[in-house]
């Protein structure tokens, strides 16, 4: 049975639209020299972008074990996106910081997402794009996701 996007329920339509747009941003990022970036890197980067933090705090915010957070951090360090520095309050504690490359990737992603939205506005009209965004933002709020967004604590569903 062939499924057409127009027959999907709202949750799947929103999810798949988000994936399609994210894939396009990833493709464009790779064209700008950020081919090592993965979508899931953003789950960690969003926390460190807000402020430097320890792996323990990162694990708590992500809702994962310290071992899982350490593994993610080691991968991001290896790829030149994170670095550890001693905490000014306690040299035994290492705080995670984004590298210049990671900060450039964050900025490039913001620009690309804005460009993609502008393309959609040009193709579908500002009203339709705004209505879609407003509806989806309301749905996020209805199910309690707005606090996670405001607190930079967004994570994939369990």
C-alpha positions, 0 to 999 in steps of 0.5 A: 500500500502506497501512502501519500503525505496528505493522508498522514495524521498531523503528528506524522506530517509534522514529524516527516516535514521536520525531518525533510527540512532537517535533512535539507539543512544537513545537506547544505551544511555539508556543502559549507564544510560542516559534513561531520555534523549530525542532527543528534549533535544538536541535542548536546550542543543546545545544552553547552551553547546555553552555558558551559557545564559539566558532564554530570549536569549534561547527563541530568539535563539529557536524562541519560546516564553519565556514561552515555553523556561521556560517550557523546562528549568524547565523540564531539571532542574527537570531531573538534566540536567540544573541549573541556576546561577546568572550572574556575570554581573547582579545578577538579571539575571540567566544564564543556565548551563549544569550539570555534568550529561548533559555534560557526556551525551553530551560526551556519545552521541558524542562517540556513534554517532562516533561508529555508523558511524564506524559501517556503514563504516565497513558495507558499506565502507568508500567511500559510507558513505563519499559520503552520508555525503557529499551529505547530507551536500551539500543539507543542504547548498543548503537550508540554513541550514549550518548557523544554524548548525554552530551557534548551532541554529538547530531546527525542521522545523515549 
